[in-house]
């Protein structure tokens, strides 16, 4: 579905990523993990058109999306849930959700409320008055409103209570099985590798490890560096 080859990018003259290769298949959950400053957010931004790709290729559903605008990339079926959620805090939950469906003009919120029942209880609540976890659910649900082929989620669990993270994580397989693949960045490496199909480890702008998430979870290097084992 998504194939990235030899991607290099950064900000102005500062290069952040070097020769990144990875792929996301249909119905997959793919995790990007690594320390702060390793380039994970930059990689997501490059894929979704927020910053330009300096070299390399980004293909989605068999066609290049390199150099396309954010609007064009969204129209092709990619949704981006940014770090910090970026909801419209003065609008209701329902209004935030419907804004996420501008591509399809969908007005029914039933399919996302089924994933996150807590939102169904808060549809008329002002989004900015909800807890951080509820806002993250709303941000993910907003991204799903257009029924994208791929949803990109940056820092899924940052600053959230573990019980809320568990609730969100448990919804991810249903999302993938329904036809929306997931590319996620999460500081909770254990949770990310437990739920993901495949994973990639970034360090200092380079991909240093990749493979099945279950294999990486058992890798002594990952356990020592990110899980405090060893």
C-alpha positions, -999 to 999 in steps of 0.1 A, spaced: 0 0 0 27 25 10 63 20 -1 91 44 8 126 40 -7 158 58 0 139 88 15 161 117 26 147 149 41 150 176 68 144 212 75 162 237 53 199 228 52 195 205 82 192 169 71 172 147 95 166 114 76 190 94 55 180 66 30 149 54 48 132 23 34 100 8 47 65 -4 36 30 -7 49 8 -35 35 -30 -39 34 -46 -45 68 -13 -40 86 -3 -21 117 33 -8 114 52 8 142 80 33 140 100 34 173 131 50 185 145 77 209 134 113 208 150 132 180 155 101 158 133 115 130 100 96 135 78 127 133 98 141 104 92 108 85 55 110 90 54 147 79 74 138 48 50 110 38 19 132 43 33 163 24 39 185 54 76 189 45 92 182 11 110 149 3 145 159 -8 153 126 -25 140 91 -27 105 79 -35 71 77 -17 45 55 -35 10 50 -23 -13 24 -40 12 21 -68 15 58 -76 40 84 -65 28 110 -40 62 127 -37 58 164 -41 20 164 -39 1 188 -17 -14 178 17 -48 181 1 -39 158 -28 -24 132 -4 -55 133 18 -77 129 -12 -58 98 -22 -68 82 11 -42 90 38 -52 106 71 -27 121 96 -33 123 133 -6 148 144 12 149 177 -8 170 201 -41 159 185 -49 194 170 -86 193 176 -108 224 172 -112 229 210 -142 253 207 -163 229 186 -182 199 197 -170 164 193 -195 158 165 -184 189 147 -148 179 149 -157 144 135 -177 158 106 -148 181 97 -127 150 92 -150 138 65 -146 167 41 -133 143 14 -163 120 15 -189 144 30 -198 117 54 -222 129 82 -228 97 101 -205 91 130 -217 56 138 -187 38 125 -162 57 147 -184 57 177 -186 19 175 -148 19 179 -147 45 207 -181 42 226 -169 69 250 -172 95 222 -208 85 217 -216 98 252 -198 131 244 -209 140 209 -224 174 220 -196 182 244 -170 208 236 -139 189 225 -115 211 245 -133 202 277 -125 165 274 -96 146 290 -64 141 270 -73 105 263 -108 113 251 -93 140 228 -69 115 214 -98 91 207 -116 120 190 -85 129 169 -82 93 157 -119 90 150 -118 123 131 -90 108 109 -111 77 103 -143 97 93 -131 98 56 -126 60 56 -89 63 45 -68 35 32 -40 45 56 -41 64 89 -8 78 103 -8 84 140 20 104 157 27 98 194 -4 78 201 1 75 239 20 106 248 9 120 281 -21 96 285 -30 74 314 -22 37 308 -59 26 311 -68 50 283 -39 39 261 -50 3 265 -85 13 253 -71 30 223 -46 2 215 -74 -24 217 -93 -6 189 -64 -7 164 -68 -43 151 -104 -36 143 -94 -5 124 -68 -25 104 -91 -54 97 -118 -30 84 -95 -19 56 -75 11 71 -39 2 76 -21 20 104 14 36 106 20 46 142 47 63 162 45 57 200 68 63 229 55 31 246 77 7 227 63 -24 244 27 -16 235 36 -6 200 56 -38 193 29 -59 209 1 -46 187 20 -41 154 25 -65 126 59 -51 115 82 -24 130 111 -2 122 136 13 147 150 47 139 181 62 155 197 95 145 179 96 112 187 61 101 167 29 101 188 5 123 165 -24 127 134 -37 110 113 -68 109 83 -85 124 72 -66 155 72 -98 176 108 -105 166 120 -70 175 102 -72 208 123 -103 216 156 -87 202 181 -81 230 191 -48 215 156 -35 216 150 -49 251 181 -33 265 177 1 248 139 6 250 124 -18 275 149 -16 303 158 -53 301 193 -66 305 
